[in-house]
Each structure stands twice: as structure tokens, then as C-alpha cells.
Amino acid sequence: MSQTKYRWMVFLVVVLLASNIVLAFFLFFSGKTDEKKKSREDMAKAFYMDLGLDKPQIDTFILAKEEYFKEMKPIWSEIRELKDSLYRNMGTFGSDSSGVKMLVLINQKNLSADQKTFQHFTHLREKLNASQQAKYDTVIAKMINRPWNRNRR
């Protein structure tokens, strides 16, 4: 291969490498997390506006939401870890009662999480007037029953 062709090949490889690095940078370090956070905030604002909340009610809802997630994240993590352990050790559990015990424990954790979620929404409902409560009941029923990826947080 001639010297000129070799230089062009090296030049093209360098250009392709540089473009891949730039592309990877934008792919991994772009503001996607900000966009997700912003879209969640936009959804929350739309929810508050749909209910017709005033500023003190919005502040109460935001504070309650932060406390709820602070309390629930460890519970959800524990449930996820228990399920991972259950399925990772599927071969060792077999017909053994330890698998059933693990399922009962997962069930108890899920029950606790569902109770806390229900209490959270009930507590928030108490902060609303009658017309807001009617809207809230409709929106919450739809929100709780929608299919979604719960691992998003």
C-alpha cells in the first residue's frame, strides 16, 4: 500500500474514532435524567392543576410525596432483593418449604407496601375539599391501575 493511501486510512480511522467518542459522550452524558425529572414534575403540576389545588395544598402534596418515597424506596428495594433471591435460588428451593417461606415473606412486604400506599393516598385525600375529592378519586383510581414500569425510580 502506498504512503498516501496509508495516511488517508489513518486519517479516516482517527475521524471515525473522534466521532464515536463525541457520540458516546452525548449519548451517556446528555440531560436525559433532567428530562425525566422535568416530565415527572410536569405530570405532577398537571395533576395539581386538574384537582384545582391552591399553593398550600400543593406544598402539602409535595412534602407528603417526598416523605412517601423516602419511606417506600427501602421497602421496594427489599421486595426486589427478596424476589431476586427467590429466583436466583430456584434450583435449591425446589419442593423445599424455604421457597414457600420466601414467597410468604414477599407477600407480607407487598401487603405492607400496599397498606402504606393506601394510607398515603387517604391522607392526601383528607386535605381536599369535596369537589377536589371527587376528581382525586377518579384520577387516583386510573393512576394506580395503569400499567407501568415500577423500576423507574
C-alpha positions as CSV (number, residue, x, y, z in Angstrom):
1,M,0.0,0.0,0.0
2,S,1.3,3.4,-0.9
3,Q,2.2,6.0,1.7
4,T,-0.7,8.3,0.6
5,K,-3.3,5.6,0.9
6,Y,-1.9,4.7,4.3
7,R,-2.2,8.3,5.6
8,W,-5.8,8.5,4.3
9,M,-6.7,5.3,6.1
10,V,-5.2,6.6,9.4
11,F,-6.9,9.9,8.9
12,L,-10.3,8.2,8.4
13,V,-9.8,5.9,11.4
14,V,-9.0,9.0,13.6
15,V,-12.1,10.9,12.3
16,L,-14.3,7.8,12.9
17,L,-12.8,7.3,16.4
18,A,-13.3,11.0,17.3
19,S,-16.9,11.0,16.0
20,N,-17.7,7.8,18.1
21,I,-16.3,9.4,21.2
22,V,-18.4,12.6,20.7
23,L,-21.5,10.4,20.0
24,A,-20.8,8.3,23.1
25,F,-20.4,11.5,25.2
26,F,-23.7,12.9,24.1
27,L,-25.5,9.6,24.5
28,F,-24.3,8.9,28.0
29,F,-23.9,12.4,29.4
30,S,-26.9,14.1,27.9
31,G,-29.6,15.6,30.1
32,K,-31.9,12.6,29.9
33,T,-32.2,12.4,33.7
34,D,-33.2,16.1,33.7
35,E,-35.8,15.4,31.1
36,K,-37.3,12.5,33.0
37,K,-37.3,14.6,36.2
38,K,-38.8,17.5,34.3
39,S,-41.5,15.3,32.8
40,R,-42.4,13.9,36.2
41,E,-42.6,17.4,37.6
42,D,-44.8,18.5,34.6
43,M,-47.1,15.5,35.3
44,A,-47.3,16.4,39.0
45,K,-48.1,20.1,38.1
46,A,-50.8,18.9,35.7
47,F,-52.2,16.7,38.4
48,Y,-52.3,19.6,40.9
49,M,-53.9,21.9,38.4
50,D,-56.5,19.2,37.4
51,L,-57.5,19.0,41.1
52,G,-57.5,22.8,41.4
53,L,-55.1,22.8,44.4
54,D,-54.0,26.1,45.9
55,K,-50.4,26.8,46.9
56,P,-50.6,25.5,50.5
57,Q,-52.2,22.3,49.2
58,I,-49.6,21.9,46.6
59,D,-46.8,22.3,49.2
60,T,-48.5,19.7,51.4
61,F,-48.8,17.3,48.5
62,I,-45.1,17.8,47.5
63,L,-43.9,17.2,51.1
64,A,-46.1,14.1,51.5
65,K,-44.8,12.7,48.2
66,E,-41.2,13.2,49.3
67,E,-41.8,11.6,52.6
68,Y,-43.7,8.7,51.0
69,F,-40.9,7.9,48.5
70,K,-38.3,8.2,51.3
71,E,-40.2,5.6,53.3
72,M,-41.1,3.3,50.4
73,K,-37.8,3.1,48.4
74,P,-36.2,0.8,51.0
75,I,-39.3,-1.4,51.1
76,W,-39.4,-1.7,47.3
77,S,-35.7,-2.5,47.3
78,E,-36.2,-5.2,49.9
79,I,-39.0,-6.7,47.9
80,R,-36.9,-6.6,44.7
81,E,-34.0,-8.3,46.6
82,L,-36.2,-11.0,48.0
83,K,-37.6,-11.7,44.6
84,D,-34.1,-11.8,43.1
85,S,-33.0,-14.2,45.8
86,L,-36.0,-16.4,45.3
87,Y,-35.5,-16.8,41.5
88,R,-31.7,-17.0,41.8
89,N,-32.0,-19.9,44.2
90,M,-34.8,-21.6,42.4
91,G,-32.8,-24.8,42.0
92,T,-32.0,-25.1,45.6
93,F,-35.5,-24.4,46.8
94,G,-37.2,-26.9,44.6
95,S,-40.0,-28.6,46.6
96,D,-38.4,-27.3,49.8
97,S,-40.5,-25.3,52.2
98,S,-37.9,-22.5,52.2
99,G,-39.2,-21.3,48.8
100,V,-42.7,-21.1,50.2
101,K,-41.4,-19.2,53.2
102,M,-39.7,-16.7,50.9
103,L,-42.9,-16.3,49.0
104,V,-44.8,-15.6,52.2
105,L,-42.2,-13.0,53.2
106,I,-42.5,-11.3,49.8
107,N,-46.3,-11.3,50.2
108,Q,-46.0,-9.7,53.7
109,K,-43.7,-7.0,52.3
110,N,-46.1,-6.3,49.4
111,L,-49.0,-6.1,51.8
112,S,-47.2,-3.7,54.0
113,A,-46.2,-1.6,50.9
114,D,-49.8,-1.6,49.6
115,Q,-51.1,-0.5,53.0
116,K,-48.7,2.3,53.2
117,T,-49.6,3.4,49.7
118,F,-53.3,3.4,50.6
119,Q,-52.7,5.3,53.8
120,H,-50.6,7.9,51.8
121,F,-53.4,8.5,49.3
122,T,-56.1,8.5,52.0
123,H,-54.1,11.1,54.0
124,L,-53.7,13.3,50.9
125,R,-57.5,13.0,50.2
126,E,-58.3,14.4,53.6
127,K,-56.5,17.6,52.7
128,L,-59.0,18.3,49.8
129,N,-62.5,19.8,49.7
130,A,-65.5,17.8,48.4
131,S,-65.1,18.8,44.7
132,Q,-61.4,18.1,44.7
133,Q,-62.0,14.7,46.4
134,A,-64.3,13.6,43.6
135,K,-61.7,14.5,41.0
136,Y,-58.9,12.9,43.1
137,D,-60.8,9.6,43.5
138,T,-61.1,9.3,39.7
139,V,-57.5,10.3,39.0
140,I,-56.0,8.0,41.7
141,A,-58.1,5.0,40.5
142,K,-56.8,5.5,37.0
143,M,-53.2,6.1,38.2
144,I,-53.0,3.1,40.4
145,N,-54.4,0.7,37.8
146,R,-52.3,1.9,34.9
147,P,-49.6,-0.4,33.5
148,W,-46.1,1.0,34.1
149,N,-42.6,0.1,34.9
150,R,-42.2,0.4,38.7
151,N,-38.5,0.3,38.5
152,R,-38.3,3.8,37.2
153,R,-37.2,5.3,40.5
